[in-house]
Amino acid sequence: MEPYATVEYADTYLGGLIDAGGWSGVDASEKERALVTATARIDALSGYGAGFRGCKTSIISKGCNNV
């Protein structure tokens, strides 16, 4: 599964948060696993009635054709 965000993007985003020590303290492979897990959890939300409001796109496609 390809995560919705790259490790580089997450480093930049989370680096700006107050309590990001847990993220910065792990290696890139662990961060990649965390991003894949987060992607799977987002995808699973539709099973709980929350649904995904938006268009899914990948790092590669960078576009949304279904809106």
Buried (B, 14 or more C-beta within 10 A) or exposed (E): EEBBBBBEEBBEEBEEEEEBEEBEEEEEEEBBEBBBEBBEEBEEEEEEEEEEEEEEEEEEEEEEEEE
